Amino acid sequence: MQRYNRDIRRMLITVVIIAALLASMIIMAAVMTEEPQIIDDEPDDYVHWTGLPSAPLTIIIESGSQGTQIVGNLEFGFLNSTTDFPLGVYEDWLQIRNGVNKTDAIGLGYDELRYYDFVYLGDTRLYDGWENRTPGTYSISDTVEWSPHSKSGMHMGNIRESDLENLTMAGFILEYEGLKVYFKDGNNVVCGPTNLTLGVNFTLVDDEWNIEYIFEASSMEGVQFGTNSVTIQFTQEIPFADDDDVDTNTSSSEHVMILLPAMAIPIVMAVVILGVIAIVSRQQ
């Protein structure tokens, strides 16, 4: 009878071990198949917005059935410095969702990016580079300028604190020429219109700031403007990734961080089960 009970206990322990291993495999599979998320947890210590108005604007680039989507968020507004209030724009981390087995998009760039600003104090124009299309500055590039790992900003048109009480209108505009999507294999493709203009006009009306978005495009084919967003349909064919180059948005280090807690589960279960076996053996 005792031998029969020992056999039953051993069988139960074997069943528990198999169940624990199966449960661990299911949990690990669920963790590995979870879609990666891009998280912006790094504070913008160098960007200090004031109590003056600010406005978000979103660029969305979609590839339709190919599955690749790129989302870029911009923030226009007045920054706070020690002596003045610069008007500018700053980027958030770029978010990229790559299509299955497609060559990874790694970021955005451009042939040229021009910056314009204007400021009015009452009926007096302090400066206005937008009226005559005279950029305050510009940038020429042949590489990735905006990605999940790199971003930038620009501010111009410093407004003295003494001018704030007379400020009635101000704006900041970006003009992209040859907006590009860059890929992991080194290629890049121009997407959207040749020229794409995005900006914000802040106007004081009856002590309230109105926000007007500025949208212009050299061609509206595949372009849709929303209230505070622009969506560009990316129609070019994205090549399939090589077998050795298939990747997700999650880096190898992130994969390790995901695997560690999943690997700990079967280890803990194994320790518990071995402890149970030891106790049962002693009782025998």
C-alpha positions, 0 to 999 in steps of 0.5 A: 500500500505504501509503495502504491501511495509513493507511486501516486505521489511521484505521478502527481509530482511528474504531472505538476512538473509537466504542467509548470513547464507547459505554463512557462512555455505559454507565458514566454510565447505570449511575452515574445509575441507582444507588440513592442511599444516605443516609450518616451521616458526621457525628459526634455530638460532643455525645453521649458514652455511658458504660460504663453500658448503652445500647440501640437502638430502630428505628421503621420506617414502610412504605407497602407497594406505594407504595414509600415507607419511613422508618427512624428509629434511636433510642439510649437510655442514660446520657450522661457529663457532668462531674458526673453521668450524665443518662439520655436518648435521641438520634436518628440521621439519618432514612433515607427511601426514596421511592416512584417518582413519588410525592410525596417524604416529607421527615421525621417530626413529631408533635402532641405528644411527652412524655418520661418517666424513672424511677430507683431506687437499691436499693429507694428511688425517686429519681424516677418520672414513668412510674408516674403518667404525669407527663412530665418535659417535653414538646414540641408541634410543627406542623412536621418534627422529624426528617429526614435533615438534622435530629435531636435528643435529650433527657436528664433525670434526672441521676444523681450519680456517688455514686449509681451504686453503688446504681443498680438500675433506670432507664428512659426513655420517649417517648410520641408523640401524632399521629405524622406523615409530612410531604411535600414538597408541604407536606401531612402525614398522621398515621400509626399509632395516636393514641398510640405509646409507646416506651422502655427499662427498664434493670434490674440483676440479679446484677451484670448489666444487663438491657434490657427494651423498653417498647412501647404503642399505643392501637391495634394496627391496622397496628402490629407490635412486634419485639424492639427495633423497631416497624413501622407500615404506612402505608395512606394513599394518597401522591399522585403527584408533579408532573412538575416535582417528581419527585425522588429522595433525592439532592440536586442537589449530590449529582447533580453530585458523581456526574456529575463522575467519570463525565464525566471518563472520556470526557474522559480517553479523548478525550485518550488517543485524540487523543494516539494520533492525533498519534503516528500522524500523525507516523509517517506 
